[in-house]
Amino acid sequence: MTSSIDTELFDALPTDRFDSDPVILLPGKPTAALPREIVTGLAELAEDFDDLADDRWLKTEYAFRKRRFSLFAADTAARRIDLLEHRAFYQDSELNPYAGGFERKFEPLAERTRRNPFLHQLMWDVLAVLPAERLSAARYWEIGVHLIRIVAQPGKPGYPAPEGMHHDGHAFTSISLINRTNVAGGRSLFADLDGVVYRKLELEAPIDTVVFEDPRLLHDVTPVTVAADATEAARDVCGFSLNPLLAEQPR
């Protein structure tokens, strides 16, 4: 097949993506191949993970997750991204038995993060790899942006997905690695709807991204533990929840 789609952050992708497998792995391009503005934006985004608040909805005696969350609307016709009004994050308890069934109020992204050119490019590039027929059916897409740091210490693992094998409840989900330090574990697992794991992926380098069509599978991430003789580990990811908006222009 010669037909493909090009993006700024990832190598060319075949047009038959998502046909037989609802998961696609997108290895990030080396920073030497990226525009200077994008490289600077990636470095600034990595710094922003130092300013995340503890997740107040954990059920352990220690905080292993820090995060911020904001919502955006992408106008694919005008190629415009707008910040939406901040609101709580909600998942049904059937989707997330660990922390679903109530509104979780996370701190919004910092202003510098919201304007970050790398973050905006990542939104456009993840949208670009979605199936063409899905993109053509909706001009506007709501993108929930989650900055999440999972930390671990000896004897205190961090759980990227404490709810276990689950759906997210969105049309598509993406997870992009921004940084990992002294990490063992943190492997993404994907299962069919019967719960049989058929694919295991590890995001190893900055910008490495996995995109998946959430209703077609279940997914989980193995616990993060401390590698070798380190005293702390950290895994920083930028996650997107992507849903088409079929109504008028969002506000």
N, C-alpha and C positions, 0 to 999 in steps of 0.2 A: 504494500500500500504506500503510495507516495504522498497522498494528501495528509496534511498535518496542521497543527495550530502552533503558533509561536507566541512566547511570552517573554517578558523582560527577565524574570527571575529563574525560569525553568527551561530545560531543553525542549525541543519540539516534541509534540505529543500526537499520537495517531488519532484519527477521527473515530475509531471504534472503541474508544475508552468508555467504560461503564457498561458495555454491551453484555459481556459474560460475567464480569466481576464488578460489584458495586464499589470496589476500592481501587484507588489509583495512588501510587507512590510517585512523588515529584522530587527527585534529588535537586537541591538548590545549586545554582551555578556558583563557581568560585568567585569571591569578591573581586578578584582581579579582572573579571569579565563584565563587571557592572559599572554603571555610571557613578561618578564620585558622589553625587547627591544621594543616591540610593545607599551607597556604602556608609556615608556619614549618618544617614537616617537609621540604618541598622545598628550602628554603634550607639546612637542616642537611645534607641528603643531598648537595647540591652541594659543601658544604665537605668532606665525607668523602672525596671523590675526591682531595684533597690528601694523603691518607694511604694510598695504594695502593702495593703493592710491585711492583718490576719483574718482568715475566713472564720466568722463567728458561728458557723453552723456545723462544725465538726463534732464528732462524738467520741473524741479521745481526750486524754488528760493533757496532751501536748498539741500545739498547733503545728501541723505539718504542711499547711497550704496557705498561701497568701495570694490575693487577687484584686483586680479591678475589672469593671465591666461598663461598657457603653454601647448604645445602639446607633446605627447609621442607616441611611437609605441611599442606595446607589441607583441613579438614573442612567440606565445603559444607553439610552438614545442620546442624551446630552453629555454623557460621560462626566457626571457630576456626583460627588459624594457629599451628603449633608448629615450633620449631627441631628439625631432625633431627641425628643424630650427624654430625660433620664427617668427610668422607672425600675421597679424591682424585677428580679429574675424569678420566673415561676416554671416549675415542672410538675406534672401530675404525679401523684404518689405511685401510680402503676408503672410509670416510666422510671421514676427514681425513688425507690422505697427508702433510701437512706436519708434524703433531704428534700423529697417532693411533698406536694400537698399544701405548701404555704409559700408566701412571698419572701424571697431572700434579698435583702437590701445591701448591695455592694457599693463601695465607693466608686464613682465614675473615673474614667481615664483622666489623667492630668491634661491640661490644655496643650502642653508641648507634645504629648503622645497623640492627641486627637489630630494635630496638624502634621504629624510625621510623614514625610514623603515615602519612606519605605513602607509604612503601614498602608498608605493609600495604594501604592503599587501592588502590594500583596493582595489587597481586596480585589483589584481589577484582575490580577493574574489568576486568582482562585476562581473568580466568576468565569473567566475565559475558558477554563477547562471543563466546566459543566456541560452536559449534553446540549447541543445546539438547539434542539427542539424545545428544551425547557427554557432556555434563555429567550427564544423568540416568542414564547407564550406570555411573557411578563416583562414590561419595560422596567419596573421598579423592583428592587430586591432589598429586603431588610437584612442587615448584617449585624449580628450581635458579636462584639469583639470582647474576648476574655483574655486578659493577661494573667497567667497563673504561674506561680513559683511553688514547686514541691520541694520541701527540704527534708533531710534525714540526718540522723545522728546515730552513732553506734547503739544498737538496741532500740532505736526509735525510727522505724521505717516511715516513709511518706507514701501516701496512697493517692495516685492521680485519679483513680476511679473507685472511691470507697463503696459505691453502690454495687460493684461487681459487674457481671455481664448485663448490658442494658441497651436500650434505645435512648437517644437524646430528645426525640420528639420534633425534629426539624427535617426539612426537605433534604438538606445536605449539611455536613459538618466538615470542617478542616482543622487540622492541628499542625502548626509550624513550630519547629524547634528554633529557639533563639540562642540558647546556650545550655550547656550541661557541664557541671564541675564535680569531679570525684563520684560520678554516678555509676552504680551497678543496678541493673533492672531497668524499669521504665519501658518495657517492650509492649507495643500495641498488639492486641489480639482481636481477630475478627472471626465471627462465627456465623453459620447460616441460622435461619429462623428456628431451627430445632436445637440450637445451642452447640452444634459441633464446630469446633475451631478449625478453620481451613487455611488461615493465613496469619503469620506472625511477622511484624515489621518493627524495625528499630530506627528511630530518627537519630542520626549520629552527628551531623554537621549543621551549623547554622543555615537556616532557610529550608532544610529538608522538610517536606510537607506531605501529609497524607490527606486526601479528600475522599469522603465516602457518602454514598446515598443511604441515609440513616434508616428509612423504613424497610430496606431490603436485607438488613443484617442486624446482628448484635455485636457490641464491641466492649472491650475492657482494656486496662493497662496494668501491667504487673507492678508491684510495689517498687519504689525507689529505695535502695539501700546504699550504704557508704562503701565505696571501693577501696581496696587495699588498706592502708593504715591511716587514711584521712579521718578527720574528726567531724566533718560535715559535708554533705552533698547537696547540690541544688540543681533542679531541672526546670528551666524556664521555657514555657511554650506560649504561643499566641494562638488561641482557638477562635474560629468563626462558626457561628450558627447562621445558616443562609436559608431564607424563605422568600418565595415570590409574593409580591404585593399586587393583587389583581385589581384593586380599586383605583381611585384617582390618586394624584400625586400625594405622597405621605406628608405628614406634618410632624 
